[in-house]
Amino acid sequence: MAAPRVQLEAMEAEGISGRREDSGVEVVLPPYPAAPAPLCPHGPTLLFVRANQGKEETRRFYACSACRDRKDCGFFQWEDEKVSGPRLAAREAHNRRCQPPLSRKQCVERSCQFLVDLLSTLGFRRVLCVGTPRLHELIRMNASGDKKSNIKSLLLDIDFRYSQFYMEDSFCHYNMFNHHFFDGKAALEVCRAFLQEDKGEGVIMVTDPPFGGLVEPLAVTFKKLIAIWKEGQNQDPLDDSHKELPIFWIFPYFFESRICQFFPSFCMLDYQVDYDNHILYKHGKTGRKQSPVRIFTNIPPNKIILPAEEGYRFCPLCQRYVSLENQHCEHCNSCTSKDGRKWNHCFLCRKCVKPSWIHCSICNHCAVPDHSCEGPKDGCFICGELDHKRTSCPNISKSKRANKAVSKQKQRKGNKMKMETTKGTSMNHTSVTRQKKRRERAHQYLCS
C-alpha cells in the first residue's frame, strides 16, 4: 500500500529519502535478525532505531513500512519485546479486518466483468468507453486471452497518460464535459469511424463520469456523440423517432430525474455498482452498505439479467430484475426502492418513501425527521414559482435589467468615492507643499 499523496509531497518537500534525519530515526536495512518482522495491516514492518547525534544507538523497534504518521497506522513493537498469544491473535484479527473484503479477481468480476459479460450477452461487438479505462482494459485483455472475445473498444478519457499505453485507434484524449478532442480532427475521425462502423450496428456507449460533474454538459456531449453515430445511418441528427444509440450511463441514483429530463427513454437499473478503489462507493467497513451508483440505460430492462448470486430477482409484474430488498408495492404497482432498501408506502403522499422518512403535517409531505420546514424549495430562484426553473423564467429579462441597474448604481458610487479620494489626496499634497515652502522662507529670513 503506497503512502498517501499528502505524505509523499511532504517527504519530497523535506528532502527525505530512507533516513528520518528530522526526528533522529533511521531505518535498519536487512538482513534482520533470525526472527521474521511482525506484520501490520500493510504487510511486514520495518526495523527502526532512534539515534541521537554524538550518542550511542537506543532501543530498536518495528513500525509500519508504508505510513509515517501513527494516525494512519499505529503499529509499534520493540525489537526484543515478547508478544503474548492473545495479543498476537488480536493483532492478526485486526490485520484481516483491514484487508479488502473482496479479492482483486472478485472486484474485477463484480464491477467490470459483469459489464463485459452483459455486453457480450446482449450481442454488442464494439464498446465506446467514455471515462471507463478499467472496462476498456478488461475488454482488451479478454480479446487477447483464452476467451478470445470478439468485442473491441475505444477509450475516450481526459487522462493523457493513457496515450503512453494505447495506440491512436484505441485511445483518444478527450474531455467529456465539452466534447473536446485534444488531438483535433484526427482523433474526432477515429471516434467517428468507430461509431459508424458496420453502419452503426453492434456498438454501445458506456460512460462513467465523475460524480461531481454537472448533468447538463454531459447530456449535451452525449447527444453530440449520438449525432455522430446517426450520421452513419443516414439519419437526421435532430430526428429522435428512429432507433437510438445504446447507452450505459453509470451515475448515482439521485440524479435519475435530471438524466431522464434529457433522455426520457432512459430507465434506471437496480444493479448496485461498486468501486473497490473508492472510499464511499464500495462494500466493506469503510464504504456504504448499499452503493448509490446505478446504471441508466435506454435498453429495455427486461433484456438485462442481473446476477442472482449478488442478490437480484426478476419481478414478473415490473418485468425487470430488482434487488431482493426492493419489494413490489401494490398501491404504486411498481418496485419502488431506489437505494437498495425496502421503502414504505405513504397514503398521504400517495407514493413510497424511504424507510427513515416520516410524514410532516406542516410541509404536507414526507421528509427526514429533523428536517427544516422552512427549507429551500425546488423551482425558480427569480420569481419563486415551482413550475419552472430559473433558465426558463418569463421574468428573467426583468431580473437582468434590475441587476444591470444595480450594477451601474454600484459602479457610479464606486467612481464617486474614487474621485473624492483622489481629490482629497491632491488637496493634502498641495497643503503639505505650501507648508514646506513657508518653512523654507522663514528659515532663509532667520539666516539672512
VEXDREN-2710 file (C-alpha; in Angstrom, 1 decimal):
% VEXDREN-2710
k/r/px/py/pz
1/MET/0.0/0.0/0.0
2/ALA/1.5/3.3/-1.1
3/ALA/1.8/6.3/1.2
4/PRO/-0.9/8.9/0.7
5/ARG/-0.1/11.7/-1.8
6/VAL/0.0/14.3/1.0
7/GLN/2.7/12.3/2.8
8/LEU/4.7/11.9/-0.4
9/GLU/4.5/15.6/-1.1
10/ALA/5.6/16.4/2.4
11/MET/8.5/13.9/2.2
12/GLU/9.6/15.4/-1.1
13/ALA/9.5/19.0/0.3
14/GLU/11.6/17.9/3.3
15/GLY/14.1/16.1/1.1
16/ILE/13.6/12.8/3.0
17/SER/14.6/9.5/1.4
18/GLY/15.2/6.5/3.5
19/ARG/16.6/8.4/6.5
20/ARG/14.5/10.3/9.1
21/GLU/17.1/12.9/10.0
22/ASP/14.5/15.3/11.2
23/SER/13.4/13.1/14.1
24/GLY/16.7/11.2/14.6
25/VAL/15.1/7.9/13.4
26/GLU/16.9/5.7/10.9
27/VAL/15.8/2.5/9.2
28/VAL/17.8/-0.6/9.8
29/LEU/18.2/-2.3/6.5
30/PRO/18.1/-6.1/6.0
31/PRO/19.3/-8.7/6.8
32/TYR/17.3/-8.7/10.0
33/PRO/17.8/-11.0/13.0
34/ALA/16.6/-14.6/12.7
35/ALA/13.0/-13.8/13.8
36/PRO/10.8/-12.5/10.9
37/ALA/9.5/-9.0/11.1
38/PRO/6.0/-8.7/12.6
39/LEU/3.1/-7.9/10.4
40/CYS/0.8/-4.9/10.4
41/PRO/-2.2/-4.3/8.0
42/HIS/0.3/-3.1/5.3
43/GLY/2.5/-6.3/5.4
44/PRO/5.9/-6.9/7.1
45/THR/7.1/-4.0/9.2
46/LEU/10.5/-2.3/9.1
47/LEU/13.0/-2.1/11.9
48/PHE/13.9/1.4/13.1
49/VAL/16.4/2.9/15.6
50/ARG/16.5/6.3/17.2
51/ALA/20.0/7.6/17.1
52/ASN/21.0/10.9/18.8
53/GLN/24.0/12.8/17.4
54/GLY/27.1/12.0/19.4
55/LYS/25.4/9.3/21.4
56/GLU/25.0/5.6/21.0
57/GLU/22.0/3.9/19.4
58/THR/19.0/3.5/21.6
59/ARG/16.4/0.7/21.7
60/ARG/15.3/-0.6/18.2
61/PHE/11.6/-1.0/17.3
62/TYR/9.3/-2.2/14.5
63/ALA/6.9/0.2/12.8
64/CYS/4.8/0.3/9.7
65/SER/6.7/0.4/6.4
66/ALA/4.1/2.4/4.4
67/CYS/2.8/5.1/6.8
68/ARG/4.9/7.7/8.6
69/ASP/2.0/9.1/10.7
70/ARG/1.0/6.9/13.6
71/LYS/-2.6/8.1/13.0
72/ASP/-2.6/6.2/9.7
73/CYS/-1.1/3.0/11.2
74/GLY/-0.4/2.8/14.9
75/PHE/1.7/-0.4/14.9
76/PHE/4.6/-0.3/17.3
77/GLN/6.7/-3.1/18.8
78/TRP/10.1/-3.2/20.4
79/GLU/12.6/-5.5/18.8
80/ASP/13.2/-7.5/21.9
81/GLU/9.5/-7.4/23.1
82/LYS/7.8/-10.7/23.8
83/VAL/4.2/-10.7/22.4
84/SER/1.7/-12.8/24.2
85/GLY/-0.5/-15.3/22.4
86/PRO/-3.8/-13.5/22.9
87/ARG/-2.3/-10.2/21.8
88/LEU/-0.8/-11.8/18.7
89/ALA/-4.2/-13.3/17.9
90/ALA/-5.9/-10.0/18.3
91/ARG/-3.3/-8.4/16.0
92/GLU/-3.9/-11.0/13.3
93/ALA/-7.6/-10.5/13.5
94/HIS/-7.1/-6.7/13.2
95/ASN/-4.9/-7.2/10.1
96/ARG/-7.6/-9.4/8.5
97/ARG/-10.3/-6.8/9.2
98/CYS/-8.2/-4.1/7.5
99/GLN/-7.9/-6.1/4.2
100/PRO/-10.3/-5.5/1.3
101/PRO/-13.5/-7.6/1.7
102/LEU/-13.1/-8.9/-1.9
103/SER/-10.0/-10.2/-3.7
104/ARG/-8.7/-8.4/-6.8
105/LYS/-10.3/-11.1/-9.0
106/GLN/-13.6/-10.8/-7.2
107/CYS/-13.5/-7.0/-7.6
108/VAL/-12.9/-7.3/-11.4
109/GLU/-15.7/-9.8/-11.7
110/ARG/-18.1/-7.7/-9.6
111/SER/-17.7/-4.3/-11.4
112/CYS/-16.1/-4.8/-14.7
113/GLN/-16.5/-8.5/-15.6
114/PHE/-20.3/-8.2/-15.0
115/LEU/-20.4/-5.4/-17.6
116/VAL/-18.3/-7.3/-20.1
117/ASP/-20.4/-10.5/-19.8
118/LEU/-23.6/-8.4/-20.1
119/LEU/-22.4/-6.6/-23.2
120/SER/-21.5/-9.9/-24.8
121/THR/-24.8/-11.5/-23.9
122/LEU/-26.6/-8.5/-25.5
123/GLY/-24.7/-9.1/-28.7
124/PHE/-22.6/-5.9/-28.8
125/ARG/-19.3/-6.1/-30.8
126/ARG/-17.9/-2.6/-30.1
127/VAL/-17.9/-0.5/-26.9
128/LEU/-17.2/3.2/-26.8
129/CYS/-15.7/3.6/-23.3
130/VAL/-16.1/7.3/-22.2
131/GLY/-14.2/7.6/-19.0
132/THR/-14.2/3.9/-18.3
133/PRO/-10.5/2.9/-18.6
134/ARG/-10.8/-0.3/-16.5
135/LEU/-13.6/-1.6/-18.7
136/HIS/-11.5/-0.8/-21.7
137/GLU/-8.5/-2.7/-20.4
138/LEU/-10.6/-5.7/-19.4
139/ILE/-12.1/-5.9/-22.9
140/ARG/-8.7/-5.8/-24.5
141/MET/-7.4/-8.5/-22.1
142/ASN/-10.4/-10.7/-23.0
143/ALA/-9.8/-10.2/-26.7
144/SER/-6.2/-11.4/-26.4
145/GLY/-6.7/-14.0/-23.7
146/ASP/-8.1/-17.5/-23.6
147/LYS/-11.7/-16.4/-24.1
148/LYS/-10.8/-14.7/-27.4
149/SER/-13.7/-12.3/-27.1
150/ASN/-14.7/-10.6/-30.3
151/ILE/-15.6/-7.3/-28.6
152/LYS/-13.3/-4.3/-29.2
153/SER/-13.3/-0.9/-27.6
154/LEU/-12.2/2.7/-28.0
155/LEU/-11.4/4.7/-24.9
156/LEU/-12.2/8.4/-24.6
157/ASP/-10.6/9.8/-21.4
158/ILE/-9.2/13.1/-20.1
159/ASP/-6.1/11.5/-18.6
160/PHE/-3.4/12.0/-21.3
161/ARG/-1.2/9.3/-19.7
162/TYR/-3.2/6.6/-21.4
163/SER/-1.6/7.7/-24.7
164/GLN/1.6/6.0/-23.5
165/PHE/0.0/2.6/-23.5
166/TYR/-2.6/2.7/-26.3
167/MET/-2.3/3.5/-30.0
168/GLU/-4.3/6.2/-31.7
169/ASP/-7.0/3.7/-32.9
170/SER/-7.8/2.6/-29.3
171/PHE/-7.5/5.9/-27.2
172/CYS/-8.5/9.5/-27.7
173/HIS/-7.5/12.2/-25.3
174/TYR/-11.0/13.7/-24.7
175/ASN/-13.0/15.9/-22.3
176/MET/-16.5/14.6/-21.9
177/PHE/-17.8/17.9/-20.4
178/ASN/-17.3/19.9/-23.5
179/HIS/-16.9/17.3/-26.3
180/HIS/-13.3/18.4/-26.9
181/PHE/-10.8/16.1/-28.7
182/PHE/-7.3/17.4/-27.7
183/ASP/-5.7/15.9/-30.8
184/GLY/-8.1/17.7/-33.1
185/LYS/-9.8/16.4/-36.2
186/ALA/-7.7/13.3/-36.4
187/ALA/-9.0/12.0/-33.1
188/LEU/-12.5/13.0/-34.0
189/GLU/-12.3/10.9/-37.1
190/VAL/-11.1/7.9/-35.1
191/CYS/-14.2/8.2/-32.9
192/ARG/-16.5/8.8/-36.0
193/ALA/-15.1/5.7/-37.7
194/PHE/-15.6/3.6/-34.6
195/LEU/-19.2/4.7/-34.1
196/GLN/-20.2/4.4/-37.8
197/GLU/-18.5/1.0/-38.5
198/ASP/-21.0/-1.6/-39.9
199/LYS/-23.5/1.3/-40.4
200/GLY/-23.6/1.8/-36.6
201/GLU/-24.7/-1.7/-35.8
202/GLY/-23.4/-3.6/-32.7
203/VAL/-22.0/-0.6/-30.9
204/ILE/-22.8/0.7/-27.4
205/MET/-21.5/3.7/-25.4
206/VAL/-20.6/3.0/-21.7
207/THR/-19.8/6.1/-19.6
208/ASP/-18.8/6.6/-16.0
209/PRO/-18.4/10.4/-15.4
210/PRO/-17.1/11.9/-12.2
211/PHE/-19.9/12.2/-9.7
212/GLY/-19.2/15.8/-9.1
213/GLY/-19.8/16.7/-12.8
214/LEU/-22.9/18.5/-14.0
215/VAL/-25.6/16.5/-15.8
216/GLU/-26.4/19.3/-18.3
217/PRO/-23.0/19.5/-20.1
218/LEU/-22.7/15.7/-20.0
219/ALA/-26.1/15.3/-21.7
220/VAL/-25.1/17.8/-24.4
221/THR/-21.9/15.9/-25.1
222/PHE/-23.6/12.6/-25.2
223/LYS/-26.1/13.9/-27.7
224/LYS/-23.3/15.1/-29.9
225/LEU/-21.8/11.6/-29.9
226/ILE/-25.3/10.2/-30.7
227/ALA/-25.5/12.6/-33.6
228/ILE/-22.1/11.3/-34.9
229/TRP/-23.5/7.7/-34.7
230/LYS/-26.7/8.7/-36.6
231/GLU/-24.6/10.1/-39.4
232/GLY/-23.5/6.6/-40.3
233/GLN/-27.2/5.5/-40.7
234/ASN/-28.2/8.4/-42.9
235/GLN/-30.5/9.7/-40.2
236/ASP/-31.3/13.3/-39.4
237/PRO/-29.2/14.0/-36.3
238/LEU/-32.1/16.0/-34.9
239/ASP/-34.7/13.3/-35.5
240/ASP/-35.4/11.2/-32.4
241/SER/-38.0/9.0/-34.0
242/HIS/-35.6/6.3/-35.1
243/LYS/-33.6/3.8/-33.0
244/GLU/-31.2/5.2/-30.5
245/LEU/-27.5/4.6/-29.8
246/PRO/-27.5/2.1/-26.9
247/ILE/-26.0/3.7/-23.8
248/PHE/-25.0/2.6/-20.3
249/TRP/-24.6/5.8/-18.1
250/ILE/-23.2/4.9/-14.6
251/PHE/-24.2/7.6/-12.1
252/PRO/-25.7/7.9/-8.6
253/TYR/-29.5/7.1/-8.4
254/PHE/-30.4/10.6/-7.0
255/PHE/-29.7/12.0/-10.5
256/GLU/-32.5/10.0/-12.0
257/SER/-34.9/12.9/-12.6
258/ARG/-32.1/15.0/-14.2
259/ILE/-30.9/12.3/-16.5
260/CYS/-34.4/11.4/-17.6
261/GLN/-35.2/15.0/-18.2
262/PHE/-32.6/15.0/-21.1
263/PHE/-33.1/11.3/-22.1
264/PRO/-36.8/10.4/-21.5
265/SER/-36.2/6.9/-22.8
266/PHE/-33.7/6.1/-20.1
267/CYS/-34.6/3.9/-17.1
268/MET/-32.5/3.1/-14.0
269/LEU/-31.4/-0.5/-13.3
270/ASP/-31.4/-1.8/-9.8
271/TYR/-27.8/-3.1/-10.1
272/GLN/-25.5/-1.5/-7.5
273/VAL/-22.1/-0.6/-9.0
274/ASP/-19.2/-1.0/-6.6
275/TYR/-15.8/0.7/-6.7
276/ASP/-13.0/-1.2/-4.9
277/ASN/-10.8/2.0/-5.1
278/HIS/-13.4/4.5/-3.8
279/ILE/-13.7/5.1/-0.1
280/LEU/-17.5/5.6/-0.2
281/TYR/-18.8/3.6/-3.2
282/LYS/-17.7/0.2/-2.2
283/HIS/-18.8/-2.6/0.1
284/GLY/-16.9/-3.1/3.4
285/LYS/-16.1/-1.4/6.6
286/THR/-15.2/1.9/5.2
287/GLY/-17.8/2.0/2.5
288/ARG/-21.6/2.1/2.4
289/LYS/-23.9/-0.9/3.0
290/GLN/-25.6/-0.1/-0.3
291/SER/-23.8/1.6/-3.1
292/PRO/-25.8/4.6/-4.5
293/VAL/-24.3/4.1/-8.0
294/ARG/-26.6/2.7/-10.7
295/ILE/-26.8/2.1/-14.5
296/PHE/-29.0/4.3/-16.6
297/THR/-29.8/2.9/-20.0
298/ASN/-32.2/3.1/-23.0
299/ILE/-32.1/-0.7/-23.4
300/PRO/-35.3/-2.4/-22.3
301/PRO/-34.8/-3.5/-18.7
302/ASN/-36.4/-6.9/-19.3
303/LYS/-33.4/-7.8/-21.6
304/ILE/-30.8/-7.2/-18.8
305/ILE/-30.3/-10.1/-16.5
306/LEU/-28.9/-9.2/-13.1
307/PRO/-26.9/-12.0/-11.2
308/ALA/-29.0/-13.9/-8.6
309/GLU/-25.8/-14.7/-6.6
310/GLU/-25.4/-11.0/-5.9
311/GLY/-29.0/-10.7/-4.6
312/TYR/-31.2/-9.9/-7.5
313/ARG/-34.5/-11.4/-8.6
314/PHE/-36.9/-11.0/-11.5
315/CYS/-40.2/-9.2/-10.8
316/PRO/-42.8/-10.5/-13.2
317/LEU/-45.1/-7.5/-12.6
318/CYS/-42.5/-4.9/-13.4
319/GLN/-40.8/-7.1/-16.0
320/ARG/-37.3/-6.3/-14.8
321/TYR/-34.7/-7.5/-12.3
322/VAL/-34.6/-5.8/-8.9
323/SER/-32.8/-6.3/-5.6
324/LEU/-34.2/-8.7/-3.1
325/GLU/-35.0/-5.9/-0.7
326/ASN/-36.9/-4.0/-3.4
327/GLN/-40.4/-5.2/-2.7
328/HIS/-43.3/-4.7/-5.2
329/CYS/-45.8/-2.1/-3.9
330/GLU/-49.4/-3.0/-4.9
331/HIS/-50.5/0.6/-4.4
332/CYS/-47.8/2.1/-6.7
333/ASN/-47.8/-1.0/-8.9
334/SER/-44.0/-0.9/-9.0
335/CYS/-40.9/-2.0/-7.2
336/THR/-40.3/1.5/-5.9
337/SER/-37.0/1.4/-3.9
338/LYS/-34.1/3.4/-5.3
339/ASP/-31.4/2.9/-2.8
340/GLY/-31.5/-0.8/-2.2
341/ARG/-33.7/-0.7/1.0
342/LYS/-37.3/-1.6/1.4
343/TRP/-39.4/1.6/1.0
344/ASN/-42.7/2.2/2.7
345/HIS/-45.9/3.5/1.1
346/CYS/-47.3/6.8/2.4
347/PHE/-51.0/7.0/1.7
348/LEU/-51.0/10.8/2.3
349/CYS/-48.2/11.4/-0.2
350/ARG/-49.6/8.6/-2.4
351/LYS/-46.2/7.2/-3.1
352/CYS/-43.4/5.1/-1.5
353/VAL/-40.7/6.9/0.5
354/LYS/-37.5/5.9/2.3
355/PRO/-38.0/3.9/5.5
356/SER/-36.3/6.7/7.6
357/TRP/-38.8/9.4/6.4
358/ILE/-41.9/10.5/8.2
359/HIS/-44.9/12.5/7.0
360/CYS/-44.7/16.1/8.1
361/SER/-48.1/17.8/8.6
362/ILE/-46.6/21.2/8.2
363/CYS/-44.9/20.5/4.9
364/ASN/-47.6/18.1/3.9
365/HIS/-45.0/15.6/2.5
366/CYS/-42.6/13.0/3.8
367/ALA/-39.1/14.0/4.9
368/VAL/-36.3/13.2/7.4
369/PRO/-37.4/13.6/11.0
370/ASP/-35.1/16.5/11.7
371/HIS/-35.8/18.4/8.5
372/SER/-36.4/22.2/8.3
373/CYS/-39.9/23.1/7.3
374/GLU/-38.6/26.5/6.1
375/GLY/-36.0/24.8/3.9
376/PRO/-35.4/25.7/0.2
377/LYS/-37.9/24.5/-2.3
378/ASP/-37.4/23.5/-5.9
379/GLY/-38.4/25.9/-8.6
380/CYS/-37.4/29.3/-9.9
381/PHE/-34.9/31.4/-8.0
382/ILE/-36.1/34.6/-9.7
383/CYS/-39.9/34.6/-9.2
384/GLY/-40.3/31.7/-6.7
385/GLU/-42.8/29.7/-8.8
386/LEU/-42.4/25.9/-8.6
387/ASP/-43.5/25.0/-12.2
388/HIS/-40.3/26.1/-13.9
389/LYS/-36.5/26.7/-13.4
390/ARG/-34.6/30.0/-13.5
391/THR/-33.4/29.5/-17.1
392/SER/-36.9/29.4/-18.4
393/CYS/-38.4/32.1/-16.2
394/PRO/-40.6/34.6/-18.1
395/ASN/-39.3/37.4/-15.8
396/ILE/-35.7/36.7/-16.5
397/SER/-35.4/39.8/-18.7
398/LYS/-36.8/42.0/-15.9
399/SER/-34.4/40.4/-13.5
400/LYS/-31.4/41.1/-15.8
401/ARG/-32.5/44.8/-16.2
402/ALA/-32.8/45.1/-12.4
403/ASN/-29.4/43.5/-11.9
404/LYS/-27.9/45.7/-14.6
405/ALA/-29.3/48.9/-12.9
406/VAL/-28.0/47.8/-9.5
407/SER/-24.5/47.1/-11.1
408/LYS/-24.5/50.6/-12.7
409/GLN/-25.5/52.2/-9.4
410/LYS/-22.7/50.5/-7.6
411/GLN/-20.3/51.5/-10.3
412/ARG/-21.3/55.1/-10.1
413/LYS/-21.0/55.1/-6.3
414/GLY/-17.5/53.5/-6.6
415/ASN/-16.4/56.1/-9.2
416/LYS/-17.6/58.9/-6.9
417/MET/-15.8/57.5/-3.9
418/LYS/-12.6/57.1/-6.0
419/MET/-12.8/60.7/-7.2
420/GLU/-13.3/62.0/-3.7
421/THR/-10.4/60.0/-2.5
422/THR/-8.2/61.3/-5.4
423/LYS/-9.3/64.9/-4.8
424/GLY/-8.6/64.6/-1.1
425/THR/-5.2/63.2/-1.7
426/SER/-4.4/66.0/-4.2
427/MET/-5.5/68.7/-1.7
428/ASN/-3.5/67.2/1.1
429/HIS/-0.4/67.1/-1.2
430/THR/-0.9/70.8/-2.1
431/SER/-1.3/71.9/1.6
432/VAL/1.9/70.0/2.5
433/THR/3.8/71.7/-0.3
434/ARG/2.7/75.1/0.8
435/GLN/3.7/74.5/4.4
436/LYS/7.1/73.3/3.3
437/LYS/7.7/76.5/1.2
438/ARG/6.6/78.7/4.2
439/ARG/9.1/76.9/6.4
440/GLU/11.9/77.3/3.8
441/ARG/11.2/81.1/3.5
442/ALA/11.2/81.5/7.3
443/HIS/14.5/79.7/7.6
444/GLN/16.1/81.9/4.9
445/TYR/14.8/85.1/6.7
446/LEU/16.3/84.0/10.0
447/CYS/19.6/83.1/8.4
448/SER/20.0/86.4/6.5
END
